[in-house]
Amino acid sequence: EADHACVYSFKCELLRHMDGLDTGHAPVAVVACTNVPKSLDAGLLRRFSKRIHVGLPEEAGRCEILRRVSPANDSSVETDGPVPGATLRAVARATAGVSGADLEALAARAMRMRDDETSGRIARMLDDGQIQCGRDLAEALGPLRAEHWARALGVSILAPGEDDTEDHARDDDLDADSSDSSDESPPASTRA
């Protein structure tokens, strides 16, 4: 009940101030947005002369959002970027009805999946001095593969015939490079 009274008080104050905006000086534009327009007060809605509905992104928009929120977003994902174009398109297809903010959270989950998968190898490479800079770390982490996105989504994303094998080959090369010294380092869980 206290929350309701607070919301009511805030709404009344907002409406009072909006009614007082007509000062005769330069025009004032009030821009507002909501994810739940049906829950807005009718009195508030009457004070907005123009309403623009911005829907959820279409597949191409989702693909662009995913490209921007994926690691190394300045690379060309269609050719040699960290996330191959087929994988991004598959994720975009699997996320119909998802907002940009939710896509960003999905990318963060996919990165955590990848990071969890590679943490042991990264620790060994750090111990062996194989990682000297951020670029070395990015290469050791490898790309976000379809399996990372799929685990983050909880569904399979690649259609029959699509794969991200070029990414797997790159990871296999990194595994081979780091396996030479892995016998000398204790497992990550036993190090102090």
N, CA and C of each residue as an Amber inpcrd file, in Angstrom:
protein
   576
   0.8180000  -1.1930000   0.0000000   0.0000000   0.0000000   0.0000000
   0.8610000   1.2560000   0.0000000   2.0040000   1.2160000   0.7050000
   2.9060000   2.3640000   0.7320000   3.4850000   2.6180000  -0.6550000
   3.7880000   1.5430000  -1.4000000   4.3010000   1.6890000  -2.7630000
   3.2580000   2.3530000  -3.6600000   2.0060000   1.9310000  -3.5160000
   0.9400000   2.5080000  -4.3200000   0.8110000   4.0070000  -4.0360000
   0.8700000   4.3930000  -2.7920000   0.7580000   5.8060000  -2.4230000
   1.9360000   6.5990000  -2.9860000   3.1270000   6.0130000  -2.9600000
   4.3170000   6.6770000  -3.4940000   4.1910000   6.8750000  -5.0020000
   3.7540000   5.8450000  -5.7080000   3.5770000   5.9250000  -7.1570000
   2.5130000   6.9680000  -7.4870000   1.4210000   6.9770000  -6.7570000
   0.3520000   7.9420000  -6.9910000   0.8600000   9.3650000  -6.7810000
   1.6190000   9.5810000  -5.7140000   2.1690000  10.9030000  -5.4190000
   3.1290000  11.3540000  -6.5170000   3.9850000  10.4340000  -6.9630000
   4.9330000  10.7490000  -8.0230000   4.1890000  11.0960000  -9.3120000
   3.1730000  10.2990000  -9.6520000   2.4000000  10.5230000 -10.8730000
   1.7190000  11.8910000 -10.8240000   1.1180000  12.2370000  -9.7160000
   0.4420000  13.5320000  -9.5970000   1.4290000  14.6810000  -9.7620000
   2.5950000  14.5530000  -9.1670000   3.6180000  15.5950000  -9.2710000
   4.1120000  15.7200000 -10.7150000   4.3240000  14.5880000 -11.3860000
   4.7660000  14.6020000 -12.7810000   3.7210000  15.2770000 -13.6620000
   2.4640000  14.9150000 -13.4960000   1.3970000  15.5100000 -14.3070000
   1.2930000  17.0110000 -14.0610000   1.4420000  17.4310000 -12.8160000
   1.3830000  18.8580000 -12.4800000   2.5020000  19.6140000 -13.1930000
   3.7070000  19.0470000 -13.1860000   4.8350000  19.7090000 -13.8440000
   4.6740000  19.7110000 -15.3640000   4.1370000  18.6380000 -15.9080000
   3.9360000  18.6050000 -17.3520000   2.8910000  19.6330000 -17.7800000
   1.8780000  19.8530000 -16.9620000   0.8620000  20.8590000 -17.2860000
   1.4560000  22.2580000 -17.2450000   2.4970000  22.4660000 -16.4440000
   3.1150000  23.7830000 -16.3180000   4.2350000  24.0330000 -17.3040000
   4.4640000  23.1280000 -18.2470000   5.5610000  23.3060000 -19.1950000
   5.2950000  24.3710000 -20.2420000   4.0700000  24.7150000 -20.4980000
   3.7470000  25.7120000 -21.5110000   4.0580000  27.0950000 -20.9610000
   5.2830000  27.5450000 -21.1710000   5.7300000  28.8140000 -20.5950000
   5.7240000  29.9500000 -21.6000000   5.4450000  29.6580000 -22.8840000
   5.4600000  30.7040000 -23.8930000   6.8490000  30.9380000 -24.4570000
   7.8270000  30.3020000 -23.9220000   9.2000000  30.4430000 -24.4270000
   9.4520000  29.3700000 -25.4800000  10.6870000  29.0180000 -25.6410000
  11.0690000  27.9920000 -26.6230000  10.3120000  26.6930000 -26.3260000
  10.0140000  25.9460000 -27.3730000   9.2740000  24.6980000 -27.1640000
  10.0670000  23.7110000 -26.3060000   9.3240000  22.9330000 -25.5700000
   9.9180000  21.9100000 -24.7180000   9.4470000  20.5530000 -25.2370000
  10.3930000  19.6480000 -25.4100000  10.0560000  18.2980000 -25.8510000
  10.2860000  17.3480000 -24.6880000   9.2850000  16.5640000 -24.3910000
   9.4030000  15.5440000 -23.3580000   9.4100000  14.2000000 -24.0680000
  10.4770000  13.4470000 -23.8540000  10.6170000  12.1340000 -24.4730000
  10.5970000  11.1060000 -23.3590000   9.7950000  10.1010000 -23.5370000
   9.6870000   9.0480000 -22.5260000   9.5900000   7.7010000 -23.2260000
   9.9360000   6.6660000 -22.5140000   9.7990000   5.3280000 -23.0890000
   9.3750000   4.3460000 -22.0030000   8.7550000   3.2760000 -22.4520000
   8.3160000   2.2410000 -21.5220000   8.2710000   0.8990000 -22.2440000
   8.4380000  -0.1370000 -21.4940000   8.2710000  -1.4860000 -22.0360000
   6.8500000  -1.9940000 -21.8320000   6.0670000  -1.2710000 -21.0340000
   4.6990000  -1.6970000 -20.7210000   3.7290000  -0.5250000 -20.9170000
   3.4680000  -0.1420000 -22.1620000   2.6210000   1.0340000 -22.3960000
   1.1950000   0.8680000 -21.9000000   0.7030000  -0.3530000 -21.8210000
  -0.6810000  -0.5690000 -21.3740000  -0.8620000  -0.2790000 -19.8870000
   0.2360000  -0.2040000 -19.1540000   0.1170000   0.0500000 -17.7250000
   0.2130000   1.5420000 -17.3970000   0.3970000   2.3850000 -18.4170000
   0.5240000   3.8170000 -18.1650000  -0.8310000   4.4470000 -17.8580000
  -0.7850000   5.4510000 -17.0530000  -1.9730000   6.2040000 -16.6620000
  -2.5390000   6.9460000 -17.8770000  -3.8460000   6.9190000 -18.0210000
  -4.5000000   7.5800000 -19.1540000  -4.2270000   9.0810000 -19.1600000
  -4.1660000   9.6930000 -17.9790000  -3.8760000  11.1230000 -17.8940000
  -2.4770000  11.4490000 -18.4020000  -1.5520000  10.5820000 -18.1360000
  -0.1880000  10.7780000 -18.6260000  -0.1510000  10.6180000 -20.1430000
  -0.8050000   9.5860000 -20.6540000  -0.8170000   9.3570000 -22.0990000
  -1.4230000  10.5230000 -22.8640000  -2.4560000  11.1730000 -22.2990000
  -3.1030000  12.3050000 -22.9800000  -2.1370000  13.4690000 -23.1590000
  -1.1420000  13.5820000 -22.3110000  -0.2000000  14.6950000 -22.3830000
   0.8780000  14.5040000 -23.4480000   0.9430000  13.3270000 -24.0490000
   1.8980000  13.0800000 -25.1280000   1.1410000  13.1050000 -26.4500000
   1.4450000  14.1040000 -27.2840000   0.7150000  14.2520000 -28.5380000
   1.1770000  13.2640000 -29.5950000   2.3610000  12.7470000 -29.4790000
   2.8980000  11.8190000 -30.4830000   3.4310000  10.5870000 -29.7780000
   3.0540000   9.4270000 -30.2920000   3.5620000   8.1570000 -29.7530000
   4.1990000   7.3830000 -30.8890000   5.3820000   6.8650000 -30.6510000
   6.0980000   6.0790000 -31.6530000   6.3810000   4.7100000 -31.0530000
   5.8870000   3.6930000 -31.7330000   6.1290000   2.3360000 -31.2740000
   7.4340000   1.8360000 -31.9010000   8.3630000   1.4360000 -31.0770000
   9.6110000   0.8440000 -31.5420000   9.5650000  -0.6190000 -31.1390000
   9.4540000  -1.4660000 -32.1220000   9.3220000  -2.9000000 -31.8570000
  10.6560000  -3.5650000 -31.5620000  10.5810000  -4.8420000 -31.3210000
  11.7810000  -5.6330000 -31.0980000  12.5260000  -5.7920000 -32.4180000
  13.8390000  -5.9770000 -32.3550000  14.6070000  -6.0550000 -33.5990000
  14.2800000  -7.2960000 -34.4290000  14.3050000  -7.1010000 -35.7450000
  14.1550000  -8.2090000 -36.6920000  15.4710000  -8.9890000 -36.7190000
  15.5060000 -10.0720000 -37.4770000  16.6920000 -10.9410000 -37.5050000
  17.9700000 -10.1820000 -37.8740000  17.9120000  -9.3340000 -38.9120000
  19.1050000  -8.5810000 -39.3170000  19.5570000  -7.6360000 -38.1970000
  18.6140000  -7.0040000 -37.5260000  18.9530000  -6.1290000 -36.4040000
  19.5500000  -6.8950000 -35.2490000  18.9910000  -8.0810000 -34.9610000
  19.5450000  -8.9110000 -33.8830000  20.9670000  -9.3390000 -34.2190000
  21.2010000  -9.6710000 -35.4890000  22.5430000 -10.0800000 -35.9170000
  23.5250000  -8.9170000 -35.7180000  23.1240000  -7.7150000 -36.0750000
  23.9900000  -6.5410000 -35.8940000  24.2320000  -6.2720000 -34.4100000
  23.2060000  -6.3850000 -33.5820000  23.3830000  -6.1920000 -32.1380000
  24.3550000  -7.2330000 -31.6000000  24.1830000  -8.4800000 -31.9950000
  25.0830000  -9.5460000 -31.5350000  26.5120000  -9.2850000 -31.9890000
  26.6870000  -8.7840000 -33.2040000  28.0270000  -8.4610000 -33.6940000
  28.6590000  -7.3800000 -32.8270000  27.8760000  -6.3940000 -32.4590000
  28.4110000  -5.2820000 -31.6700000  28.7280000  -5.6740000 -30.2260000
  27.9590000  -6.5870000 -29.6530000  28.1820000  -6.9400000 -28.2430000
  29.1110000  -8.1350000 -28.0750000  29.5030000  -8.7590000 -29.1800000
  30.4390000  -9.8760000 -29.1120000  31.8520000  -9.3350000 -28.9440000
  32.7550000 -10.1430000 -28.4170000  34.1200000  -9.6640000 -28.2100000
  34.7710000  -9.2570000 -29.5290000  35.6920000  -8.3030000 -29.4330000
  36.4150000  -7.7920000 -30.6030000  35.4410000  -7.3550000 -31.6760000
  34.4720000  -6.5280000 -31.2790000  33.3980000  -6.1700000 -32.2000000
  33.8540000  -5.2850000 -33.3570000  35.1360000  -4.9120000 -33.3770000
  35.6050000  -4.1250000 -34.5060000  36.0800000  -5.0130000 -35.6470000
  36.0850000  -6.3260000 -35.4610000  36.4760000  -7.2430000 -36.5300000
  35.2810000  -7.5320000 -37.4230000  35.5630000  -8.0110000 -38.5940000
  34.5070000  -8.3830000 -39.5240000  34.0570000  -9.7990000 -39.2270000
  32.8740000  -9.9410000 -38.6560000  32.4060000 -11.2670000 -38.2680000
  32.0520000 -12.1250000 -39.4730000  31.8520000 -11.5090000 -40.6220000
  31.5090000 -12.2970000 -41.7970000  32.7240000 -13.0150000 -42.3630000
  33.9350000 -12.5240000 -42.1110000  35.1110000 -13.1470000 -42.7100000
  36.0170000 -13.7550000 -41.6580000  36.7380000 -12.9190000 -40.9420000
  37.7400000 -13.4730000 -40.0380000  37.5390000 -13.0360000 -38.5930000
  36.3570000 -12.6230000 -38.2390000  36.1170000 -12.1400000 -36.8900000
  36.0290000 -13.2600000 -35.8730000  35.8390000 -12.9020000 -34.6130000
  35.8160000 -13.8910000 -33.5480000  34.5640000 -14.7550000 -33.5270000
  33.5190000 -14.2990000 -34.1600000  32.2810000 -15.0760000 -34.2390000
  31.9170000 -15.1790000 -35.7070000  31.9520000 -16.3730000 -36.2850000
  31.6580000 -16.4700000 -37.7090000  30.2360000 -16.0500000 -38.0280000
  30.0550000 -15.5420000 -39.2490000  28.7510000 -15.0410000 -39.6470000
  27.6470000 -16.0650000 -39.5340000  27.9240000 -17.3190000 -39.8790000
  26.8810000 -18.3540000 -39.8090000  26.4040000 -18.5400000 -38.3760000
  27.3260000 -18.4740000 -37.4340000  26.9450000 -18.6390000 -36.0340000
  26.0820000 -17.4690000 -35.5720000  26.4910000 -16.2460000 -35.9170000
  25.6840000 -15.0830000 -35.5240000  24.2970000 -15.1390000 -36.1490000
  24.2240000 -15.5140000 -37.4050000  22.9140000 -15.6110000 -38.0490000
  22.0540000 -16.6840000 -37.3880000  22.6710000 -17.7790000 -36.9790000
  21.9230000 -18.8420000 -36.2960000  21.4160000 -18.3640000 -34.9390000
  22.2470000 -17.6290000 -34.2140000  21.8170000 -17.0820000 -32.9200000
  20.6880000 -16.0840000 -33.1440000  20.8210000 -15.2390000 -34.1570000
  19.7750000 -14.2530000 -34.4530000  18.4560000 -14.9460000 -34.7920000
  18.5230000 -16.0360000 -35.5580000  17.2940000 -16.7900000 -35.8890000
  16.6660000 -17.3850000 -34.6290000  17.5060000 -17.8470000 -33.7120000
  17.0030000 -18.5240000 -32.5070000  16.4950000 -17.5510000 -31.4470000
  16.6820000 -16.2510000 -31.6660000  16.3120000 -15.2790000 -30.6340000
  15.1960000 -14.3400000 -31.0830000  14.2910000 -14.8210000 -31.9010000
  13.1560000 -13.9990000 -32.3310000  12.3840000 -13.5280000 -31.0990000
  12.0210000 -12.2490000 -31.0960000  11.2550000 -11.6990000 -29.9840000
  12.1050000 -11.2930000 -28.7890000  13.4190000 -11.2200000 -28.9720000
  14.3270000 -10.8770000 -27.8720000  14.8180000  -9.4430000 -28.0640000
  14.8980000  -8.6910000 -26.9690000  15.3170000  -7.2920000 -27.0300000
  16.8320000  -7.1750000 -27.1200000  17.2980000  -5.9890000 -27.4600000
  18.7300000  -5.7260000 -27.5230000  19.4160000  -5.9360000 -26.1880000
  18.7880000  -5.5060000 -25.1060000  19.3780000  -5.6920000 -23.7770000
  19.4940000  -7.1750000 -23.4390000  18.4910000  -7.9480000 -23.8210000
  18.5500000  -9.3870000 -23.5710000  19.6160000 -10.0550000 -24.4330000
  19.8290000  -9.5590000 -25.6550000  20.8940000 -10.0940000 -26.5070000
  22.2650000  -9.7960000 -25.9090000  22.4040000  -8.6290000 -25.3300000
  23.6700000  -8.2830000 -24.6730000  23.9310000  -9.2050000 -23.4870000
  22.8900000  -9.4860000 -22.7120000  23.0330000 -10.4210000 -21.5800000
  23.3490000 -11.8270000 -22.0790000  22.7480000 -12.2130000 -23.1980000
  23.0280000 -13.5190000 -23.7910000  24.4910000 -13.6240000 -24.2100000
  25.0150000 -12.5710000 -24.8290000  26.4290000 -12.5690000 -25.2370000
  27.3340000 -12.6930000 -24.0140000  26.9800000 -12.0170000 -22.9300000
  27.7820000 -12.1270000 -21.7040000  27.7530000 -13.5580000 -21.1660000
  26.5740000 -14.2080000 -21.2060000  26.4890000 -15.6140000 -20.7690000
  27.3250000 -16.5210000 -21.6610000  27.2710000 -16.2940000 -22.9760000
  28.0580000 -17.1070000 -23.9060000  29.5550000 -16.9200000 -23.6370000
  29.9630000 -15.6900000 -23.3520000  31.3800000 -15.4460000 -23.0290000
  31.7780000 -16.1580000 -21.7470000  30.8780000 -16.1710000 -20.7590000
  31.1800000 -16.9050000 -19.5180000  31.3180000 -18.3970000 -19.7920000
  30.4780000 -18.9350000 -20.6790000  30.5780000 -20.3510000 -21.0430000
  31.9550000 -20.6390000 -21.6480000  32.3660000 -19.7750000 -22.5680000
  33.6760000 -19.9340000 -23.1950000  34.7970000 -19.7850000 -22.1670000
  34.6870000 -18.7890000 -21.3020000  35.7220000 -18.5520000 -20.2990000
  35.8390000 -19.7240000 -19.3330000  34.7010000 -20.2720000 -18.9160000
  34.7340000 -21.4370000 -18.0230000  35.4120000 -22.6230000 -18.6960000
  35.1300000 -22.7890000 -19.9790000  35.6890000 -23.9110000 -20.7350000
  37.2010000 -23.7860000 -20.8970000  37.7110000 -22.5750000 -21.0200000
  39.1300000 -22.3810000 -21.3150000  39.9610000 -21.9840000 -20.1090000
  39.3600000 -21.8650000 -18.9350000  40.0910000 -21.3270000 -17.7800000
  41.3120000 -22.1590000 -17.3990000  41.2190000 -23.4860000 -17.4490000
  42.3600000 -24.3330000 -17.1120000  43.5190000 -24.1270000 -18.0660000
  43.2030000 -24.1030000 -19.3570000  44.2440000 -23.8890000 -20.3660000
  44.8620000 -22.5000000 -20.2130000  44.0450000 -21.4900000 -19.9580000
  44.5490000 -20.1230000 -19.7900000  45.4820000 -20.0590000 -18.5820000
  45.0920000 -20.7110000 -17.4830000  45.9340000 -20.7000000 -16.2820000
  47.2980000 -21.3230000 -16.5770000  47.3190000 -22.4370000 -17.2940000
  48.5970000 -23.0790000 -17.6470000  49.4310000 -22.1620000 -18.5280000
  48.7780000 -21.5240000 -19.5000000  49.5050000 -20.6330000 -20.4080000
  50.0650000 -19.4300000 -19.6690000  49.3110000 -18.9090000 -18.6970000
  49.8150000 -17.7980000 -17.8820000  51.0200000 -18.2350000 -17.0650000
  50.9200000 -19.4110000 -16.4480000  52.0370000 -19.9390000 -15.6570000
  53.2820000 -20.1480000 -16.5060000  53.0860000 -20.5670000 -17.7510000
  54.2180000 -20.8450000 -18.6410000  54.7320000 -19.6030000 -19.3490000
  54.1000000 -18.4610000 -19.1070000  54.5460000 -17.2250000 -19.7410000
  54.1540000 -17.1090000 -21.1990000  53.2150000 -17.9200000 -21.6480000
  52.7860000 -17.8690000 -23.0430000  51.8410000 -16.7050000 -23.3150000
  51.2960000 -16.1260000 -22.2840000  50.3940000 -14.9860000 -22.4440000
  51.1110000 -13.7650000 -21.8840000  51.4500000 -12.8410000 -22.7780000
  52.2010000 -11.6500000 -22.4040000  51.3870000 -10.3630000 -22.5150000
  50.2980000 -10.4150000 -23.2860000  49.5100000  -9.2030000 -23.4920000
  48.0480000  -9.5780000 -23.7410000  47.2400000  -8.5680000 -23.8610000
  45.8130000  -8.7810000 -24.0840000  45.5170000  -9.5570000 -25.3570000
  46.2930000  -9.2900000 -26.4070000  46.0820000 -10.0060000 -27.6700000
  46.3370000 -11.5010000 -27.4810000  47.3960000 -11.8570000 -26.7100000
  47.6750000 -13.2680000 -26.4260000  46.5060000 -13.9130000 -25.6950000
  45.9520000 -13.1810000 -24.7360000  44.8180000 -13.7100000 -23.9710000
  43.6040000 -13.9080000 -24.8760000  43.3340000 -12.9170000 -25.7350000
  42.1900000 -13.0310000 -26.6500000  42.3620000 -14.2270000 -27.5770000
  43.5580000 -14.4370000 -28.0720000  43.8000000 -15.5850000 -28.9400000
  43.6500000 -16.8980000 -28.1780000  44.1040000 -16.9080000 -26.9240000
  43.9910000 -18.1310000 -26.1230000  42.5330000 -18.4320000 -25.7670000
  41.7530000 -17.3940000 -25.5190000  40.3360000 -17.6090000 -25.2210000
  39.6170000 -18.1820000 -26.4280000  39.9900000 -17.7250000 -27.5950000
  39.3500000 -18.2020000 -28.8070000  38.0020000 -17.5430000 -29.0200000
  37.3660000 -17.9050000 -30.1170000  36.0960000 -17.2720000 -30.4780000
  34.9290000 -17.8370000 -29.6780000  33.8520000 -17.1140000 -29.7250000
  32.5910000 -17.6640000 -29.2230000  32.0780000 -18.6010000 -30.3010000
  31.9810000 -19.8570000 -29.9710000  31.5130000 -20.8560000 -30.9330000
  30.0210000 -21.1030000 -30.7260000  29.4420000 -21.7820000 -31.7000000
  28.0120000 -22.0770000 -31.6540000  27.6470000 -22.7990000 -30.3650000
  28.5050000 -23.6850000 -29.8920000  28.1870000 -24.4280000 -28.6690000
  28.0930000 -23.5120000 -27.4470000  28.8860000 -22.4360000 -27.3990000
  28.7910000 -21.4850000 -26.2790000  27.4410000 -20.7650000 -26.3160000
  27.0740000 -20.2960000 -27.5130000  25.7890000 -19.6230000 -27.6640000
  24.6470000 -20.5730000 -27.3340000  24.7570000 -21.8160000 -27.8120000
  23.6880000 -22.7880000 -27.5870000  23.5180000 -23.0660000 -26.1000000
  24.6270000 -23.2160000 -25.3690000  24.5200000 -23.4600000 -23.9230000
  23.9560000 -22.2310000 -23.2200000  24.3290000 -21.0530000 -23.6740000
  23.7890000 -19.8280000 -23.0710000  22.2900000 -19.7080000 -23.3330000
  21.8630000 -20.1200000 -24.5160000  20.4420000 -20.0770000 -24.8730000
  19.6520000 -21.2500000 -24.3130000  20.3420000 -22.3740000 -24.1330000
  19.6670000 -23.5820000 -23.6880000  19.0260000 -24.3510000 -24.8270000
  19.3860000 -24.0180000 -26.0780000  18.8610000 -24.7100000 -27.2530000
  19.9620000 -24.8470000 -28.2950000  19.7690000 -25.7680000 -29.2340000
  20.6810000 -25.8910000 -30.3590000  20.3900000 -24.7590000 -31.3350000
  21.4410000 -24.1700000 -31.9010000  21.2180000 -23.0210000 -32.7830000
  21.5900000 -23.2710000 -34.2230000  22.4300000 -24.2500000 -34.5120000
  22.8650000 -24.4630000 -35.8880000  21.8830000 -25.3630000 -36.6290000
  21.5250000 -24.9380000 -37.8090000  20.6620000 -25.7470000 -38.6610000
  21.5010000 -26.8520000 -39.3050000  20.8810000 -27.9090000 -39.7760000
  21.6410000 -28.9620000 -40.4610000  22.4590000 -28.3680000 -41.6050000
  23.7260000 -28.7640000 -41.6820000  24.6110000 -28.2550000 -42.7240000
  25.4370000 -27.0700000 -42.3010000  25.0530000 -26.3740000 -41.2270000
  25.8430000 -25.2520000 -40.7320000  26.7830000 -25.7600000 -39.6570000
  27.9670000 -25.1820000 -39.6120000  28.8710000 -25.5020000 -38.5130000
  29.8360000 -24.3460000 -38.3090000  30.5930000 -24.4500000 -37.2490000
  31.6320000 -23.4560000 -36.9980000  32.9650000 -24.1850000 -36.8640000
  33.2510000 -25.0900000 -37.8100000  34.4440000 -25.9250000 -37.7310000
  35.7180000 -25.1130000 -37.8410000  35.6740000 -23.9740000 -38.5350000
  36.8890000 -23.1740000 -38.5990000  37.2920000 -22.6990000 -37.2110000
  36.3180000 -22.4500000 -36.3600000  36.6280000 -22.0640000 -34.9890000
  37.2030000 -23.2410000 -34.2170000  36.6440000 -24.4340000 -34.4030000
  37.1500000 -25.6080000 -33.7000000  38.5930000 -25.8790000 -34.0830000
  38.9390000 -25.7200000 -35.3680000  40.3100000 -25.9460000 -35.8040000
  41.2520000 -24.9760000 -35.1100000  40.8300000 -23.7340000 -34.9560000
  41.6680000 -22.7390000 -34.2800000  41.8710000 -23.1230000 -32.8210000
  40.8140000 -23.5590000 -32.1440000  40.9410000 -23.9730000 -30.7520000
  41.8250000 -25.2020000 -30.6160000  41.7080000 -26.1470000 -31.5680000
  42.5560000 -27.3350000 -31.5190000  44.0190000 -26.9480000 -31.6470000
  44.3250000 -25.9680000 -32.5090000  45.7030000 -25.4990000 -32.6340000
  46.1940000 -24.9090000 -31.3240000  45.3560000 -24.1260000 -30.6630000
  45.7410000 -23.5450000 -29.3790000  45.9420000 -24.6170000 -28.3250000
  45.0650000 -25.6330000 -28.3230000  45.2250000 -26.7270000 -27.3630000
  46.5430000 -27.4510000 -27.5840000  46.9140000 -27.6820000 -28.8420000
  48.1550000 -28.3800000 -29.1430000  49.3490000 -27.5490000 -28.6990000
  49.2920000 -26.2200000 -28.9020000  50.3840000 -25.3530000 -28.4780000
  50.5690000 -25.3690000 -26.9810000  49.4840000 -25.4210000 -26.2260000
  49.5940000 -25.3360000 -24.7710000  49.7730000 -26.6980000 -24.1210000
  49.5350000 -27.8050000 -24.8510000  49.6110000 -29.1140000 -24.2180000
  51.0470000 -29.5530000 -23.9890000  52.0130000 -28.9860000 -24.7100000
  53.4060000 -29.3670000 -24.5250000  53.8840000 -29.1090000 -23.1110000
  53.4020000 -28.0330000 -22.4880000  53.8800000 -27.6820000 -21.1570000
  52.8790000 -28.0180000 -20.0750000  51.7570000 -28.6010000 -20.4250000
  50.7100000 -28.8280000 -19.4170000  51.0880000 -29.9100000 -18.4220000
  52.0120000 -30.8140000 -18.7870000  52.4000000 -31.8720000 -17.8510000
  53.1940000 -31.3140000 -16.6760000  53.8420000 -30.1720000 -16.8740000
  54.6980000 -29.6170000 -15.8360000  53.9260000 -28.7950000 -14.8250000
  52.7540000 -28.2980000 -15.1850000  51.9830000 -27.4540000 -14.2880000
  50.9310000 -28.2620000 -13.5670000  50.7400000 -27.9910000 -12.2560000
  49.6770000 -28.6830000 -11.5530000  48.3290000 -28.1830000 -12.0330000
  47.2650000 -28.9610000 -11.8700000  45.9360000 -28.5030000 -12.2520000
  45.5910000 -27.2070000 -11.5510000  44.7610000 -26.4000000 -12.1990000
  44.3910000 -25.0800000 -11.6500000  43.7940000 -25.2030000 -10.2640000
  43.0770000 -26.2840000  -9.9820000  42.4040000 -26.3940000  -8.6820000
  43.3760000 -26.6980000  -7.5440000  44.6200000 -27.1230000  -7.8450000
  45.5470000 -27.4460000  -6.7750000  46.5740000 -26.3460000  -6.5290000
  46.5750000 -25.3280000  -7.3750000  47.5270000 -24.2390000  -7.1690000
  47.0500000 -23.3270000  -6.0740000  48.0060000 -22.7270000  -5.3710000
  47.6630000 -21.8110000  -4.2740000  47.3160000 -20.4680000  -4.7860000
